[in-house]
Every structure is written in structure tokens, then in C-alpha cells.
Amino acid sequence: MLTNELTGPRRPLLAVWRDYYTLTKPRVVQLLVFTAVVGMFLATPGFVPWDALIFGSLGIGLAAASGAVVNHVLDQRIDEKMTRTRDRPLPTGRVDERDAYIFAMILGVIGLGVLVLLVNPLTAVLTFASLIGYAVIYTVFLKRSTPQNIVIGGAAGAAPPLLGWAAVTNEVSGYALLLFLIIFTWTPPHFWALAIARKDDYEQAGVPMLPVTHGIEMTKSFVLGYTVLLVLVSVLPYLTGMSGMLYVLGAILLGGGFLYYAIRLKLGEHDDVAMKTFGYSITYLIALFSFLLVDHYIPAIWPE
């Protein structure tokens, strides 16, 4: 441990960088970039141009990381009151608020700059809109004012495949909007499962999540209802000719798994089902988009 006579003990550089890395919510950003990359590949019958793939992924990822850091800054008072978040870098004082804002600004400027200069302005504009939607509209207003916060604010998190598509084609198509719709529908049951498990935390922090305002049982019903809707929406790529039989079989299988957990959650069999549902929802989205990608490039085994 380094020591400075004026400022006191100095933390190891690796620990400092680890805290800044944590502020970017790396697991969330990785999932966003993954769906954006799938959107890129689905936008073209051949291989994605290398510049769109590399610079598009970089720009979208840096912008998403910037939004995550801003979210940490704006939510630090809430995070202080919640068991699962009170050890984050800002509530503990390991990272200063001003430094976090500067870090977010650097990430955002570089990310959007890469998109404007090396991809296309449309992708930059859409990415900036999603950043504002998450970091400002959702975090500042929706999260603190309505139990439907995650439904309305879910549009920002559903944007990455749309951004990836635009990075390749410089346009927004119906198929790109379909990918957006899948994630938009997936977000409520995904997040509400977590909110059920962390209800006491949200209640203590004064955040009007659905389980806090309308109770756990009603939230379980919403999770089940949205999961049914998600299964139906996930079939649309096949029905519209965007994907083939391999994808739709995968979508039905994965949707059946999601329904299994949603029904178990509704029946209230075990206390840990909410977190299992939350965990499966992440696996579901990754696997669903993987099926989209594989189906897009591997010739169908079954006749259409």
C-alpha cells in the first residue's frame, strides 16, 4: 500500500482500476454488445464489414459503459440503502463522484466519436438517444416515480440490436425493430424476477418497484403474463421470414423453459425461484440470440 503524507494511504492502482471497471457494469455491457453484434450479423447475408463490427462494437460498448457509470452516480444515495449495492465504489467512497462523472464523460465522448467518425451518424444518434434514455429518463425520472419504470425504460436496454443493424446498413428496418421488440418484451419478466427477490431492499430505499407498490403476488402474475407474451413475440422472426426452422424450434424450447420458471414463481413453490428465474432469463436471451445467429448462417436442415 502506497502512502502520501498529505492525502493519507493510497490504494493499489489495480484496486482503483477494478473499481472504475465495476462502475461500467461490465456484465450488462457485455450482454448489450453481444445483442448488438448479433444485430450486425443479421443485417447482412454475408460477413459483417470489419470496420462496422470493430468500431460499431467499440462505440456502442463505450457509450453503454458511460451510461452505466452515470447510473451509478445518480443512484448512489439509493445504493447506500440497499444490501446488494451498498458496497459499490461510490457509496463506499472508493471513487469520488466528480471523478466518476469525468470518467463517464470520457467514455461517452470517445464512444460517440467513434460511431460518428468511423461508423455512421445514424448509429451515433440512436446510441446517444438510448444513453439518455437509460442514464437520465429511466434513472432520474421513471425509476423514482412509477412502478412501470422498467417497462417504459426498457426501450433503452432493447436498443443494441437496432444499433448494430444501423451500424451495418445505415438504416432502421422492420427486422431490426423486431429484435428490439424481443428484448423490450423480455425486460419486464427479467427484471421483476430480481425485484421480487430484492423487494425489501427496494422498499427500504424508497424505490417504487412493482413488488413494493402492488405486492409480490401481482408482480408474479405480471412476470407470467409477460413471459407468455415473450414466447409469442419470439416466434415472429420465423413467421415474418427473418429466420428458419432451427431458430423457431430453439425459441419454443427456450420459451418453454422460461414459462416453467414463471409458473413455478407464480405458484410460490420455493423462496429461491425468483433468483433462478432471473438467472434463467439471462441464459434465455443469450441462447435465443445465438439461435438467431446460427440459423442465419447455417443452411436449414429442415425444409421451409
C-alpha positions as CSV (number, residue, x, y, z in Angstrom):
1,M,0.0,0.0,0.0
2,L,1.4,3.4,-1.0
3,T,1.2,6.3,1.4
4,N,1.1,10.1,0.8
5,E,1.8,12.5,3.7
6,L,-0.8,14.9,2.6
7,T,-3.6,12.6,1.4
8,G,-3.0,9.6,3.6
9,P,-2.9,6.0,2.3
10,R,-3.1,5.4,-1.4
11,R,-4.8,2.4,-2.8
12,P,-3.1,0.0,-5.2
13,L,-3.5,1.0,-8.8
14,L,-5.1,-2.4,-9.7
15,A,-7.8,-1.9,-7.0
16,V,-8.6,1.6,-8.3
17,W,-8.9,0.4,-11.9
18,R,-11.1,-2.5,-10.7
19,D,-13.5,0.0,-9.1
20,Y,-13.7,2.0,-12.3
21,Y,-14.3,-1.2,-14.2
22,T,-17.1,-2.1,-11.8
23,L,-18.7,1.3,-12.5
24,T,-19.2,0.3,-16.1
25,K,-21.4,-2.7,-15.2
26,P,-19.3,-5.0,-17.4
27,R,-21.6,-8.0,-17.4
28,V,-24.5,-5.8,-18.5
29,V,-22.4,-4.1,-21.2
30,Q,-21.2,-7.4,-22.5
31,L,-24.8,-8.6,-22.9
32,L,-25.7,-5.4,-24.7
33,V,-22.7,-5.6,-27.1
34,F,-23.5,-9.2,-27.8
35,T,-27.0,-8.4,-28.9
36,A,-25.7,-5.5,-30.9
37,V,-23.2,-7.8,-32.7
38,V,-26.0,-10.3,-33.5
39,G,-27.9,-7.4,-35.0
40,M,-24.9,-6.6,-37.2
41,F,-24.7,-10.2,-38.5
42,L,-28.4,-10.5,-39.1
43,A,-28.3,-7.2,-41.1
44,T,-26.3,-8.7,-43.9
45,P,-26.3,-12.1,-45.8
46,G,-22.6,-12.2,-45.8
47,F,-19.9,-11.4,-43.2
48,V,-20.1,-8.1,-41.4
49,P,-17.7,-5.4,-42.7
50,W,-14.7,-5.4,-40.3
51,D,-14.9,-1.7,-39.7
52,A,-18.6,-1.8,-38.7
53,L,-18.0,-4.8,-36.5
54,I,-15.0,-3.5,-34.6
55,F,-15.8,0.2,-34.4
56,G,-19.5,-0.3,-34.0
57,S,-19.0,-2.7,-31.1
58,L,-16.4,-0.4,-29.6
59,G,-18.6,2.7,-29.9
60,I,-21.8,1.0,-28.6
61,G,-19.9,-0.6,-25.8
62,L,-18.2,2.6,-24.6
63,A,-21.5,4.5,-24.8
64,A,-23.2,1.8,-22.8
65,A,-20.4,1.9,-20.2
66,S,-20.8,5.6,-20.0
67,G,-24.5,5.3,-19.2
68,A,-23.7,2.7,-16.6
69,V,-21.3,5.0,-14.8
70,V,-23.8,7.9,-14.8
71,N,-26.4,5.4,-13.4
72,H,-24.0,4.6,-10.5
73,V,-23.5,8.3,-9.8
74,L,-27.2,9.2,-9.8
75,D,-28.2,6.1,-7.8
76,Q,-25.5,6.3,-5.1
77,R,-28.0,7.5,-2.5
78,I,-30.3,4.6,-3.2
79,D,-27.4,2.2,-3.4
80,E,-26.3,3.2,0.1
81,K,-29.6,1.9,1.5
82,M,-29.7,-1.4,-0.4
83,T,-27.8,-4.5,0.9
84,R,-26.8,-5.7,-2.6
85,T,-25.4,-2.3,-3.7
86,R,-24.1,-0.6,-0.6
87,D,-20.5,-1.9,-1.3
88,R,-20.3,-0.3,-4.7
89,P,-17.4,2.1,-5.3
90,L,-19.4,5.3,-4.9
91,P,-21.4,4.6,-1.8
92,T,-18.2,3.4,0.0
93,G,-16.3,6.4,-1.2
94,R,-13.7,4.4,-3.1
95,V,-14.4,6.6,-6.1
96,D,-15.2,10.3,-6.0
97,E,-18.4,11.5,-7.6
98,R,-16.6,14.1,-9.7
99,D,-14.1,11.6,-10.9
100,A,-16.9,9.2,-11.9
101,Y,-18.6,11.9,-13.9
102,I,-15.4,12.7,-15.7
103,F,-14.9,9.0,-16.4
104,A,-18.4,8.7,-17.8
105,M,-17.9,11.8,-20.0
106,I,-14.6,10.4,-21.4
107,L,-16.2,7.1,-22.2
108,G,-19.3,8.7,-23.8
109,V,-17.4,11.2,-25.9
110,I,-15.0,8.6,-27.2
111,G,-17.8,6.1,-27.9
112,L,-20.0,8.5,-29.8
113,G,-17.0,10.0,-31.6
114,V,-16.0,6.5,-32.8
115,L,-19.6,6.0,-34.1
116,V,-19.8,9.4,-35.8
117,L,-16.4,9.3,-37.5
118,L,-15.9,5.6,-38.1
119,V,-19.4,4.0,-38.4
120,N,-22.2,6.4,-39.4
121,P,-24.1,9.3,-37.8
122,L,-27.4,7.4,-37.6
123,T,-25.9,4.8,-35.2
124,A,-24.4,7.6,-33.2
125,V,-27.7,9.4,-32.8
126,L,-29.6,6.2,-31.9
127,T,-26.9,5.3,-29.4
128,F,-26.9,8.7,-27.8
129,A,-30.7,8.5,-27.6
130,S,-30.5,5.2,-25.8
131,L,-27.8,6.5,-23.5
132,I,-30.0,9.5,-22.5
133,G,-33.0,7.1,-22.2
134,Y,-31.2,4.9,-19.6
135,A,-28.9,7.3,-17.8
136,V,-31.4,10.2,-17.5
137,I,-35.0,9.4,-18.3
138,Y,-35.0,6.0,-16.6
139,T,-32.6,6.6,-13.7
140,V,-33.7,10.2,-12.8
141,F,-37.4,10.1,-13.6
142,L,-39.0,6.7,-14.2
143,K,-37.2,4.7,-11.6
144,R,-38.2,7.1,-8.9
145,S,-41.8,7.8,-10.0
146,T,-43.7,4.8,-11.4
147,P,-43.9,1.0,-10.8
148,Q,-43.9,0.7,-14.6
149,N,-40.4,2.2,-14.7
150,I,-38.8,-0.9,-16.1
151,V,-41.4,-1.3,-18.8
152,I,-41.1,2.2,-20.2
153,G,-37.4,2.5,-19.5
154,G,-36.8,-0.9,-21.1
155,A,-36.6,0.7,-24.5
156,A,-33.1,1.9,-23.8
157,G,-31.9,-1.6,-23.0
158,A,-33.7,-3.0,-26.0
159,A,-31.8,-0.7,-28.5
160,P,-28.5,-2.5,-29.0
161,P,-29.6,-4.9,-31.8
162,L,-31.2,-1.9,-33.5
163,L,-27.9,0.0,-33.2
164,G,-25.9,-3.0,-34.5
165,W,-28.2,-3.2,-37.5
166,A,-27.9,0.5,-38.2
167,A,-24.1,0.2,-37.9
168,V,-24.1,-2.1,-40.9
169,T,-26.9,-0.8,-43.1
170,N,-27.2,2.9,-42.0
171,E,-30.9,2.4,-41.7
172,V,-33.6,1.0,-39.4
173,S,-35.7,-1.8,-40.9
174,G,-38.7,-3.8,-39.7
175,Y,-36.5,-6.8,-38.8
176,A,-34.3,-4.6,-36.6
177,L,-37.4,-3.3,-34.8
178,L,-38.4,-6.9,-34.3
179,L,-35.2,-7.6,-32.5
180,F,-35.8,-4.5,-30.4
181,L,-39.3,-5.8,-29.6
182,I,-38.0,-9.2,-28.3
183,I,-35.7,-7.5,-25.8
184,F,-38.3,-4.9,-24.9
185,T,-40.7,-7.7,-24.0
186,W,-38.0,-9.8,-22.2
187,T,-37.0,-6.9,-19.9
188,P,-40.0,-6.8,-17.5
189,P,-40.1,-10.5,-16.5
190,H,-36.3,-10.5,-16.3
191,F,-36.1,-7.5,-14.0
192,W,-39.3,-8.1,-12.0
193,A,-38.0,-11.5,-11.0
194,L,-35.0,-9.8,-9.5
195,A,-37.2,-7.1,-7.9
196,I,-39.3,-9.8,-6.2
197,A,-36.1,-11.3,-4.7
198,R,-34.9,-7.8,-3.6
199,K,-38.2,-6.3,-2.6
200,D,-37.1,-5.4,0.9
201,D,-34.1,-3.6,-0.5
202,Y,-36.2,-1.5,-2.9
203,E,-38.7,-0.8,-0.2
204,Q,-36.1,0.4,2.2
205,A,-34.6,2.6,-0.5
206,G,-38.0,4.1,-1.4
207,V,-37.9,2.9,-5.0
208,P,-41.4,2.2,-6.3
209,M,-40.7,-1.1,-8.0
210,L,-43.8,-3.2,-8.7
211,P,-43.4,-5.7,-5.8
212,V,-43.2,-2.7,-3.4
213,T,-46.2,-0.8,-4.8
214,H,-48.5,-3.7,-5.8
215,G,-47.3,-6.6,-3.9
216,I,-45.3,-9.8,-4.8
217,E,-48.3,-11.8,-5.9
218,M,-49.4,-9.3,-8.5
219,T,-45.8,-9.0,-9.7
220,K,-45.6,-12.8,-10.1
221,S,-48.7,-12.6,-12.3
222,F,-47.1,-9.8,-14.4
223,V,-44.0,-11.9,-14.8
224,L,-46.1,-14.9,-16.0
225,G,-48.1,-12.7,-18.4
226,Y,-45.1,-11.0,-19.9
227,T,-43.4,-14.4,-20.3
228,V,-46.3,-15.7,-22.3
229,L,-46.2,-12.6,-24.4
230,L,-42.4,-13.0,-24.9
231,V,-42.9,-16.6,-26.1
232,L,-45.3,-15.3,-28.7
233,V,-43.1,-12.4,-29.8
234,S,-40.1,-14.7,-30.1
235,V,-41.8,-16.7,-32.8
236,L,-42.3,-13.6,-35.0
237,P,-38.8,-13.8,-36.7
238,Y,-39.9,-17.1,-38.1
239,L,-43.4,-16.0,-39.1
240,T,-42.0,-13.0,-40.9
241,G,-39.4,-14.9,-42.8
242,M,-36.5,-13.5,-40.9
243,S,-35.3,-16.9,-39.6
244,G,-35.9,-20.5,-40.2
245,M,-36.9,-23.8,-38.5
246,L,-33.8,-24.1,-36.5
247,Y,-34.4,-20.8,-34.8
248,V,-38.1,-21.3,-34.1
249,L,-37.5,-24.7,-32.5
250,G,-34.9,-23.2,-30.3
251,A,-37.2,-20.3,-29.4
252,I,-40.0,-22.6,-28.4
253,L,-37.7,-24.8,-26.3
254,L,-36.2,-21.8,-24.6
255,G,-39.6,-20.2,-24.1
256,G,-40.9,-23.4,-22.5
257,G,-38.1,-23.2,-20.0
258,F,-38.9,-19.5,-19.2
259,L,-42.6,-20.5,-18.8
260,Y,-41.6,-23.3,-16.4
261,Y,-39.8,-20.9,-14.1
262,A,-42.5,-18.2,-14.4
263,I,-45.2,-20.8,-13.4
264,R,-43.1,-22.1,-10.5
265,L,-42.6,-18.5,-9.4
266,K,-46.4,-17.8,-9.6
267,L,-47.2,-20.9,-7.6
268,G,-44.6,-19.9,-5.0
269,E,-43.1,-23.3,-4.5
270,H,-39.7,-22.1,-3.2
271,D,-38.2,-18.9,-1.9
272,D,-35.3,-19.0,-4.3
273,V,-37.3,-19.4,-7.5
274,A,-37.2,-15.6,-8.2
275,M,-33.4,-15.6,-8.5
276,K,-33.5,-18.8,-10.5
277,T,-36.0,-17.2,-12.9
278,F,-33.8,-14.1,-13.1
279,G,-30.7,-16.2,-13.8
280,Y,-32.5,-18.3,-16.5
281,S,-33.8,-15.1,-18.2
282,I,-30.2,-14.1,-18.9
283,T,-29.4,-17.5,-20.3
284,Y,-32.6,-17.4,-22.3
285,L,-31.7,-14.1,-24.1
286,I,-28.1,-15.2,-24.9
287,A,-29.3,-18.6,-26.2
288,L,-32.2,-17.0,-28.2
289,F,-29.9,-14.6,-30.0
290,S,-27.4,-17.4,-30.5
291,F,-30.1,-19.4,-32.3
292,L,-30.9,-16.4,-34.4
293,L,-27.2,-16.1,-35.4
294,V,-26.6,-19.8,-36.1
295,D,-29.9,-20.0,-38.1
296,H,-28.8,-17.1,-40.2
297,Y,-25.6,-18.7,-41.4
298,I,-26.1,-22.4,-41.3
299,P,-28.4,-23.9,-44.1
300,A,-31.6,-25.2,-42.6
301,I,-31.7,-28.9,-42.0
302,W,-35.4,-29.0,-42.4
303,P,-37.3,-27.8,-45.5
304,E,-39.1,-24.5,-45.2
